């Protein structure tokens, strides 16, 4: 079995797809500020590397909010990885779960 790991860029269009794999920024209604705040919460939950680690976020400007929770931890290709579930708690958005790995350089990658 061959494991694949795909890098995620932090450029806004790619980041918008990472945050909401079901649509682009315009269709999710998330601003760049929302995405930045959300991404920090996700990274903080991943950094804890513990099942159940949860970080919440909220945007004072848009009123949107959510939470990121680690549901499983594992290693792949020498990287610490976690299954991360994201749920919107205020405002519209697509809830999802994604397997993510943290590379040595601090970037996140989607694990397949």
SEVEX-554110 format. One record per atom (N, C-alpha, C): residue number from 1; residue in one letter; chain; atom name; x, y, z. Coordinates in nm, 4 decimals. Atoms other than C-alpha are relative to their C-alpha. Example, Ala and Ser with C-alpha at 12.3 -4.5 7.8 and 13.67 -1.06 7.14 Angstrom:
LODREN    i  aa  ch  at         x         y         z
LODREN    1   a   A   N    0.0890   -0.1190    0.0000
LODREN    1   a   A  CA    1.2300   -0.4500    0.7800
LODREN    1   a   A   C    0.0900    0.1200    0.0000
LODREN    2   s   A   N   -0.0820   -0.1190   -0.0060
LODREN    2   s   A  CA    1.3670   -0.1060    0.7140
LODREN    2   s   A   C   -0.0770    0.1090    0.0730
This chain:
LODREN    i  aa  ch  at         x         y         z
LODREN    1   x   A   N    0.0845   -0.1168    0.0000
LODREN    1   x   A  CA    0.0000    0.0000    0.0000
LODREN    1   x   A   C    0.0896    0.1239    0.0000
LODREN    2   x   A   N   -0.0776   -0.1228    0.0112
LODREN    2   x   A  CA    0.1388    0.3397   -0.0955
LODREN    2   x   A   C   -0.0797    0.1133    0.0623
LODREN    3   x   A   N    0.0668   -0.1132   -0.0649
LODREN    3   x   A  CA    0.0555    0.6383    0.1226
LODREN    3   x   A   C    0.0354    0.1268   -0.0745
LODREN    4   x   A   N   -0.0222   -0.1279    0.0677
LODREN    4   x   A  CA    0.0174    0.9773   -0.0370
LODREN    4   x   A   C   -0.0238    0.1132    0.0980
LODREN    5   x   A   N    0.0168   -0.1200   -0.0812
LODREN    5   x   A  CA    0.0597    1.3099    0.1336
LODREN    5   x   A   C    0.0085    0.1185   -0.0934
LODREN    6   x   A   N    0.0073   -0.1156    0.0869
LODREN    6   x   A  CA   -0.0361    1.6330   -0.0406
LODREN    6   x   A   C    0.0230    0.1263    0.0808
LODREN    7   x   A   N   -0.0289   -0.1254   -0.0700
LODREN    7   x   A  CA    0.1028    1.9710    0.0609
LODREN    7   x   A   C   -0.1151    0.0977   -0.0160
LODREN    8   x   A   N    0.1019   -0.1041    0.0034
LODREN    8   x   A  CA   -0.1327    2.2544    0.1432
LODREN    8   x   A   C    0.0714    0.1336    0.0048
LODREN    9   x   A   N   -0.0571   -0.1344    0.0036
LODREN    9   x   A  CA   -0.0299    2.6030    0.0473
LODREN    9   x   A   C   -0.0863    0.0917    0.0845
LODREN   10   x   A   N    0.0790   -0.0941   -0.0783
LODREN   10   x   A  CA   -0.1382    2.8986    0.2555
LODREN   10   x   A   C   -0.0543    0.1141   -0.0854
LODREN   11   x   A   N    0.0575   -0.1023    0.0882
LODREN   11   x   A  CA   -0.2351    3.1053   -0.0493
LODREN   11   x   A   C   -0.1514   -0.0011    0.0175
LODREN   12   x   A   N    0.1425   -0.0063   -0.0308
LODREN   12   x   A  CA   -0.5947    3.2252    0.0019
LODREN   12   x   A   C   -0.0900   -0.0940   -0.0801
LODREN   13   x   A   N    0.0923    0.0900    0.0687
LODREN   13   x   A  CA   -0.7657    3.0291   -0.2818
LODREN   13   x   A   C    0.0167   -0.1455    0.0418
LODREN   14   x   A   N   -0.0226    0.1379   -0.0420
LODREN   14   x   A  CA   -0.6029    2.7001   -0.1805
LODREN   14   x   A   C   -0.0433   -0.0165    0.1446
LODREN   15   x   A   N    0.0397    0.0063   -0.1395
LODREN   15   x   A  CA   -0.6555    2.7753    0.1882
LODREN   15   x   A   C   -0.1514   -0.0081    0.0118
LODREN   16   x   A   N    0.1455    0.0049   -0.0049
LODREN   16   x   A  CA   -1.0239    2.8355    0.1236
LODREN   16   x   A   C   -0.0503   -0.1401   -0.0323
LODREN   17   x   A   N    0.0396    0.1361    0.0333
LODREN   17   x   A  CA   -1.0507    2.4923   -0.0374
LODREN   17   x   A   C    0.0364   -0.0945    0.1135
LODREN   18   x   A   N   -0.0417    0.0819   -0.1123
LODREN   18   x   A  CA   -0.8586    2.3394    0.2557
LODREN   18   x   A   C   -0.0995    0.0133    0.1152
LODREN   19   x   A   N    0.0908   -0.0229   -0.1108
LODREN   19   x   A  CA   -1.0868    2.4960    0.5124
LODREN   19   x   A   C   -0.1380   -0.0565   -0.0311
LODREN   20   x   A   N    0.1289    0.0533    0.0408
LODREN   20   x   A  CA   -1.3996    2.4029    0.3211
LODREN   20   x   A   C    0.0184   -0.0764   -0.1297
LODREN   21   x   A   N   -0.0278    0.0755    0.1213
LODREN   21   x   A  CA   -1.3289    2.1206    0.0793
LODREN   21   x   A   C   -0.1179   -0.0088   -0.0960
LODREN   22   x   A   N    0.1180    0.0096    0.0843
LODREN   22   x   A  CA   -1.6804    2.1522   -0.0610
LODREN   22   x   A   C   -0.0278    0.1268   -0.0786
LODREN   23   x   A   N    0.0258   -0.1225    0.0738
LODREN   23   x   A  CA   -1.6493    2.5009   -0.2028
LODREN   23   x   A   C    0.1079    0.1021    0.0194
LODREN   24   x   A   N   -0.0978   -0.1083   -0.0082
LODREN   24   x   A  CA   -1.4504    2.8155   -0.2548
LODREN   24   x   A   C   -0.0447    0.1035    0.1020
LODREN   25   x   A   N    0.0264   -0.1037   -0.1001
LODREN   25   x   A  CA   -1.4321    3.1165   -0.0232
LODREN   25   x   A   C   -0.1327    0.0709   -0.0261
LODREN   26   x   A   N    0.1214   -0.0743    0.0329
LODREN   26   x   A  CA   -1.7141    3.2947   -0.2079
LODREN   26   x   A   C   -0.1253   -0.0808    0.0330
LODREN   27   x   A   N    0.1193    0.0800   -0.0249
LODREN   27   x   A  CA   -1.9544    3.0026   -0.1650
LODREN   27   x   A   C   -0.0165   -0.0332    0.1466
LODREN   28   x   A   N    0.0131    0.0274   -0.1426
LODREN   28   x   A  CA   -1.8768    2.9468    0.2037
LODREN   28   x   A   C   -0.0321    0.1257    0.0783
LODREN   29   x   A   N    0.0256   -0.1248   -0.0686
LODREN   29   x   A  CA   -1.9087    3.3136    0.2908
LODREN   29   x   A   C    0.1045    0.0337    0.1044
LODREN   30   x   A   N   -0.1061   -0.0271   -0.0964
LODREN   30   x   A  CA   -1.5828    3.3089    0.4872
LODREN   30   x   A   C    0.0942    0.1074   -0.0537
LODREN   31   x   A   N   -0.0963   -0.1026    0.0391
LODREN   31   x   A  CA   -1.3614    3.6133    0.4780
LODREN   31   x   A   C    0.1414   -0.0532    0.0228
LODREN   32   x   A   N   -0.1393    0.0380   -0.0263
LODREN   32   x   A  CA   -0.9834    3.5954    0.4784
LODREN   32   x   A   C    0.0279    0.0013    0.1497
LODREN   33   x   A   N   -0.0174   -0.0051   -0.1459
LODREN   33   x   A  CA   -0.9965    3.6983    0.8439
LODREN   33   x   A   C   -0.0588   -0.1245    0.0658
LODREN   34   x   A   N    0.0614    0.1221   -0.0524
LODREN   34   x   A  CA   -1.2378    3.4109    0.9187
LODREN   34   x   A   C    0.0936   -0.1193   -0.0217
LODREN   35   x   A   N   -0.0879    0.1124    0.0338
LODREN   35   x   A  CA   -1.0033    3.1689    0.7427
LODREN   35   x   A   C    0.1267    0.0005    0.0845
LODREN   36   x   A   N   -0.1209   -0.0104   -0.0816
LODREN   36   x   A  CA   -0.6999    3.2958    0.9337
LODREN   36   x   A   C   -0.0275   -0.0445    0.1433
LODREN   37   x   A   N    0.0364    0.0355   -0.1376
LODREN   37   x   A  CA   -0.8736    3.2634    1.2707
LODREN   37   x   A   C   -0.0293   -0.1495    0.0090
LODREN   38   x   A   N    0.0340    0.1413    0.0027
LODREN   38   x   A  CA   -1.0100    2.9190    1.1794
LODREN   38   x   A   C    0.1257   -0.0858   -0.0119
LODREN   39   x   A   N   -0.1227    0.0757    0.0220
LODREN   39   x   A  CA   -0.6732    2.7965    1.0548
LODREN   39   x   A   C    0.0850   -0.0054    0.1274
LODREN   40   x   A   N   -0.0770    0.0001   -0.1242
LODREN   40   x   A  CA   -0.5037    2.9007    1.3806
LODREN   40   x   A   C   -0.0590   -0.0995    0.0998
LODREN   41   x   A   N    0.0643    0.0950   -0.0911
LODREN   41   x   A  CA   -0.7577    2.7029    1.5841
LODREN   41   x   A   C    0.0310   -0.1437   -0.0415
LODREN   42   x   A   N   -0.0297    0.1343    0.0494
LODREN   42   x   A  CA   -0.7009    2.3981    1.3631
LODREN   42   x   A   C    0.1448   -0.0379    0.0290
LODREN   43   x   A   N   -0.1420    0.0262   -0.0263
LODREN   43   x   A  CA   -0.3210    2.4248    1.3925
LODREN   43   x   A   C    0.0237   -0.0223    0.1494
LODREN   44   x   A   N   -0.0170    0.0146   -0.1444
LODREN   44   x   A  CA   -0.3447    2.4674    1.7707
LODREN   44   x   A   C   -0.0502   -0.1364    0.0483
LODREN   45   x   A   N    0.0510    0.1327   -0.0360
LODREN   45   x   A  CA   -0.5587    2.1529    1.8018
LODREN   45   x   A   C    0.0963   -0.1092   -0.0462
LODREN   46   x   A   N   -0.0960    0.0978    0.0506
LODREN   46   x   A  CA   -0.3137    1.9595    1.5827
LODREN   46   x   A   C    0.1278   -0.0008    0.0826
LODREN   47   x   A   N   -0.1224   -0.0106   -0.0795
LODREN   47   x   A  CA   -0.0176    2.0866    1.7866
LODREN   47   x   A   C   -0.0101   -0.0761    0.1320
LODREN   48   x   A   N    0.0176    0.0731   -0.1260
LODREN   48   x   A  CA   -0.1653    1.9316    2.1024
LODREN   48   x   A   C    0.0192   -0.1498   -0.0208
LODREN   49   x   A   N   -0.0197    0.1402    0.0400
LODREN   49   x   A  CA   -0.1616    1.5921    1.9241
LODREN   49   x   A   C   -0.0559   -0.0979    0.1040
LODREN   50   x   A   N    0.0697    0.0831   -0.0965
LODREN   50   x   A  CA   -0.4107    1.4375    2.1656
LODREN   50   x   A   C   -0.1435   -0.0179   -0.0479
LODREN   51   x   A   N    0.1398    0.0230    0.0357
LODREN   51   x   A  CA   -0.7426    1.2722    2.0848
LODREN   51   x   A   C   -0.0870    0.0794    0.0965
LODREN   52   x   A   N    0.0901   -0.0823   -0.0793
LODREN   52   x   A  CA   -1.0132    1.5079    2.2051
LODREN   52   x   A   C    0.0433    0.1457    0.0102
LODREN   53   x   A   N   -0.0453   -0.1396   -0.0025
LODREN   53   x   A  CA   -0.8008    1.8234    2.1764
LODREN   53   x   A   C   -0.0947    0.0820   -0.0866
LODREN   54   x   A   N    0.0977   -0.0836    0.0700
LODREN   54   x   A  CA   -1.0473    2.0947    2.0760
LODREN   54   x   A   C    0.0375    0.1462    0.0149
LODREN   55   x   A   N   -0.0219   -0.1442   -0.0020
LODREN   55   x   A  CA   -0.9984    2.4565    1.9838
LODREN   55   x   A   C   -0.1189    0.0658   -0.0672
LODREN   56   x   A   N    0.1119   -0.0746    0.0578
LODREN   56   x   A  CA   -1.2794    2.7008    1.9204
LODREN   56   x   A   C    0.0534    0.1297   -0.0585
LODREN   57   x   A   N   -0.0353   -0.1277    0.0605
LODREN   57   x   A  CA   -1.2675    3.0130    1.7100
LODREN   57   x   A   C   -0.1275    0.0790   -0.0231
LODREN   58   x   A   N    0.1127   -0.0859    0.0363
LODREN   58   x   A  CA   -1.4922    3.3084    1.6455
LODREN   58   x   A   C    0.0548    0.1268   -0.0630
LODREN   59   x   A   N   -0.0377   -0.1222    0.0690
LODREN   59   x   A  CA   -1.4753    3.6097    1.4213
LODREN   59   x   A   C   -0.0916    0.1128    0.0469
LODREN   60   x   A   N    0.0840   -0.1097   -0.0477
LODREN   60   x   A  CA   -1.5943    3.9322    1.5829
LODREN   60   x   A   C   -0.0647    0.0792   -0.1135
LODREN   61   x   A   N    0.0557   -0.0775    0.1123
LODREN   61   x   A  CA   -1.6492    4.0946    1.2417
LODREN   61   x   A   C   -0.1156   -0.0710   -0.0680
LODREN   62   x   A   N    0.1040    0.0710    0.0756
LODREN   62   x   A  CA   -1.8526    3.8231    1.0694
LODREN   62   x   A   C   -0.1020   -0.0694    0.0892
LODREN   63   x   A   N    0.0902    0.0727   -0.0892
LODREN   63   x   A  CA   -2.0078    3.6544    1.3744
LODREN   63   x   A   C    0.0064   -0.1507   -0.0188
LODREN   64   x   A   N   -0.0127    0.1440    0.0232
LODREN   64   x   A  CA   -1.9048    3.3125    1.2419
LODREN   64   x   A   C    0.0907   -0.0606    0.1055
LODREN   65   x   A   N   -0.0793    0.0690   -0.1011
LODREN   65   x   A  CA   -1.7577    3.0548    1.4767
LODREN   65   x   A   C    0.0008   -0.1489   -0.0311
LODREN   66   x   A   N   -0.0084    0.1438    0.0195
LODREN   66   x   A  CA   -1.6527    2.6936    1.4863
LODREN   66   x   A   C    0.0928   -0.0632    0.1008
LODREN   67   x   A   N   -0.0937    0.0709   -0.0863
LODREN   67   x   A  CA   -1.4501    2.4281    1.6580
LODREN   67   x   A   C    0.0671   -0.1112   -0.0792
LODREN   68   x   A   N   -0.0797    0.1048    0.0621
LODREN   68   x   A  CA   -1.1773    2.1891    1.5512
LODREN   68   x   A   C    0.0362   -0.0995    0.1088
LODREN   69   x   A   N   -0.0248    0.1042   -0.0989
LODREN   69   x   A  CA   -1.1388    1.8563    1.7308
LODREN   69   x   A   C    0.0816   -0.1126   -0.0617
LODREN   70   x   A   N   -0.0799    0.1154    0.0425
LODREN   70   x   A  CA   -0.8729    1.5860    1.6977
LODREN   70   x   A   C   -0.0766   -0.1259    0.0400
LODREN   71   x   A   N    0.0765    0.1214   -0.0282
LODREN   71   x   A  CA   -1.0565    1.2527    1.6673
LODREN   71   x   A   C    0.0857   -0.1267   -0.0047
LODREN   72   x   A   N   -0.0891    0.1159    0.0111
LODREN   72   x   A  CA   -0.7615    1.0212    1.5968
LODREN   72   x   A   C    0.1409    0.0523   -0.0241
LODREN   73   x   A   N   -0.1380   -0.0370    0.0291
LODREN   73   x   A  CA   -0.3812    1.0449    1.5991
LODREN   73   x   A   C    0.0717   -0.1202   -0.0608
LODREN   74   x   A   N   -0.0769    0.1059    0.0653
LODREN   74   x   A  CA   -0.1373    0.8477    1.3837
LODREN   74   x   A   C    0.1244    0.0609   -0.0621
LODREN   75   x   A   N   -0.1184   -0.0464    0.0709
LODREN   75   x   A  CA    0.1949    0.8705    1.2015
LODREN   75   x   A   C   -0.0051   -0.0517   -0.1426
LODREN   76   x   A   N   -0.0046    0.0387    0.1410
LODREN   76   x   A  CA    0.2451    0.8623    0.8265
LODREN   76   x   A   C    0.1214    0.0672   -0.0627
LODREN   77   x   A   N   -0.1190   -0.0524    0.0672
LODREN   77   x   A  CA    0.5624    0.9058    0.6253
LODREN   77   x   A   C    0.0894    0.0792    0.0955
LODREN   78   x   A   N   -0.0847   -0.0645   -0.0992
LODREN   78   x   A  CA    0.7468    1.0039    0.9441
LODREN   78   x   A   C   -0.0570    0.1270    0.0600
LODREN   79   x   A   N    0.0622   -0.1222   -0.0526
LODREN   79   x   A  CA    0.5027    1.2859    1.0262
LODREN   79   x   A   C   -0.1069   -0.0357    0.1023
LODREN   80   x   A   N    0.1120    0.0135   -0.0927
LODREN   80   x   A  CA    0.2654    1.3263    1.3196
LODREN   80   x   A   C   -0.1252    0.0437   -0.0736
LODREN   81   x   A   N    0.1243   -0.0281    0.0726
LODREN   81   x   A  CA   -0.0862    1.3146    1.1797
LODREN   81   x   A   C   -0.1191   -0.0145    0.0941
LODREN   82   x   A   N    0.1230    0.0093   -0.0779
LODREN   82   x   A  CA   -0.4380    1.3500    1.3114
LODREN   82   x   A   C   -0.1203    0.0120   -0.0914
LODREN   83   x   A   N    0.1301   -0.0179    0.0644
LODREN   83   x   A  CA   -0.7930    1.3108    1.1937
LODREN   83   x   A   C   -0.0609    0.1205    0.0701
LODREN   84   x   A   N    0.0526   -0.1230   -0.0583
LODREN   84   x   A  CA   -0.9404    1.6579    1.2471
LODREN   84   x   A   C   -0.1420    0.0227   -0.0491
LODREN   85   x   A   N    0.1389   -0.0298    0.0347
LODREN   85   x   A  CA   -1.3130    1.7265    1.2569
LODREN   85   x   A   C   -0.0241    0.1486    0.0247
LODREN   86   x   A   N    0.0339   -0.1408   -0.0171
LODREN   86   x   A  CA   -1.4296    2.0830    1.2001
LODREN   86   x   A   C   -0.1502    0.0168   -0.0119
LODREN   87   x   A   N    0.1449   -0.0250   -0.0039
LODREN   87   x   A  CA   -1.7800    2.2003    1.2856
LODREN   87   x   A   C   -0.0233    0.1500    0.0136
LODREN   88   x   A   N    0.0396   -0.1394   -0.0156
LODREN   88   x   A  CA   -1.9332    2.5426    1.2347
LODREN   88   x   A   C   -0.1031    0.0071    0.1114
LODREN   89   x   A   N    0.0937   -0.0156   -0.1115
LODREN   89   x   A  CA   -2.1094    2.6566    1.5518
LODREN   89   x   A   C   -0.0862    0.1254   -0.0142
LODREN   90   x   A   N    0.0801   -0.1191    0.0326
LODREN   90   x   A  CA   -2.2325    2.9948    1.4195
LODREN   90   x   A   C    0.0254    0.0350   -0.1451
LODREN   91   x   A   N   -0.0120   -0.0364    0.1408
LODREN   91   x   A  CA   -2.3013    3.0959    1.0632
LODREN   91   x   A   C    0.0031   -0.1238   -0.0883
LODREN   92   x   A   N    0.0006    0.1139    0.0909
LODREN   92   x   A  CA   -2.3244    2.8775    0.7553
LODREN   92   x   A   C    0.1420   -0.0470   -0.0291
LODREN   93   x   A   N   -0.1277    0.0590    0.0371
LODREN   93   x   A  CA   -2.0430    2.6444    0.6573
LODREN   93   x   A   C   -0.0147   -0.1499   -0.0117
LODREN   94   x   A   N    0.0018    0.1445    0.0197
LODREN   94   x   A  CA   -1.9644    2.2879    0.5616
LODREN   94   x   A   C    0.0867   -0.0676    0.1057
LODREN   95   x   A   N   -0.0762    0.0777   -0.0972
LODREN   95   x   A  CA   -1.8630    2.0643    0.8518
LODREN   95   x   A   C    0.0733   -0.1105   -0.0754
LODREN   96   x   A   N   -0.0758    0.1050    0.0672
LODREN   96   x   A  CA   -1.5987    1.8090    0.7580
LODREN   96   x   A   C    0.1022   -0.0613    0.0940
LODREN   97   x   A   N   -0.1088    0.0680   -0.0684
LODREN   97   x   A  CA   -1.3333    1.5675    0.8777
LODREN   97   x   A   C    0.1081   -0.0246   -0.1031
LODREN   98   x   A   N   -0.1117    0.0184    0.0931
LODREN   98   x   A  CA   -0.9875    1.5490    0.7208
LODREN   98   x   A   C    0.1210   -0.0543    0.0745
LODREN   99   x   A   N   -0.1252    0.0474   -0.0583
LODREN   99   x   A  CA   -0.6665    1.3562    0.7884
LODREN   99   x   A   C    0.1112    0.0991   -0.0352
LODREN  100   x   A   N   -0.1038   -0.1012    0.0218
LODREN  100   x   A  CA   -0.3872    1.6131    0.8331
LODREN  100   x   A   C    0.1294   -0.0410    0.0673
LODREN  101   x   A   N   -0.1320    0.0271   -0.0556
LODREN  101   x   A  CA   -0.0135    1.5780    0.8926
LODREN  101   x   A   C    0.0761    0.1306    0.0117
LODREN  102   x   A   N   -0.0863   -0.1168   -0.0184
LODREN  102   x   A  CA    0.2328    1.8343    1.0250
LODREN  102   x   A   C    0.1415   -0.0377   -0.0383
LODREN  103   x   A   N   -0.1371    0.0235    0.0449
LODREN  103   x   A  CA    0.5649    1.8439    0.8435
LODREN  103   x   A   C    0.0971    0.0696    0.0956
LODREN  104   x   A   N   -0.1033   -0.0600   -0.0856
LODREN  104   x   A  CA    0.8920    1.9365    1.0151
LODREN  104   x   A   C    0.0069    0.1517   -0.0140
LODREN  105   x   A   N   -0.0067   -0.1447    0.0218
LODREN  105   x   A  CA    0.8710    2.2834    0.8607
LODREN  105   x   A   C   -0.1237    0.0734    0.0505
LODREN  106   x   A   N    0.1192   -0.0616   -0.0578
LODREN  106   x   A  CA    0.5342    2.3447    1.0313
LODREN  106   x   A   C   -0.1202    0.0058   -0.0923
LODREN  107   x   A   N    0.1130   -0.0025    0.0931
LODREN  107   x   A  CA    0.3189    2.3171    0.7186
LODREN  107   x   A   C   -0.0901   -0.1205    0.0240
LODREN  108   x   A   N    0.0949    0.1098   -0.0088
LODREN  108   x   A  CA    0.0068    2.1015    0.7173
LODREN  108   x   A   C   -0.0186   -0.0625   -0.1364
LODREN  109   x   A   N    0.0213    0.0750    0.1223
LODREN  109   x   A  CA   -0.0549    1.8336    0.4605
LODREN  109   x   A   C   -0.1211   -0.0897    0.0183
LODREN  110   x   A   N    0.1122    0.0942   -0.0049
LODREN  110   x   A  CA   -0.3641    1.6311    0.3763
LODREN  110   x   A   C    0.0572   -0.1378   -0.0274
LODREN  111   x   A   N   -0.0495    0.1371    0.0148
LODREN  111   x   A  CA   -0.2928    1.2598    0.4177
LODREN  111   x   A   C   -0.1074   -0.0847   -0.0654
LODREN  112   x   A   N    0.0928    0.0921    0.0672
LODREN  112   x   A  CA   -0.4542    1.0069    0.1851
LODREN  112   x   A   C    0.0413   -0.1418    0.0288
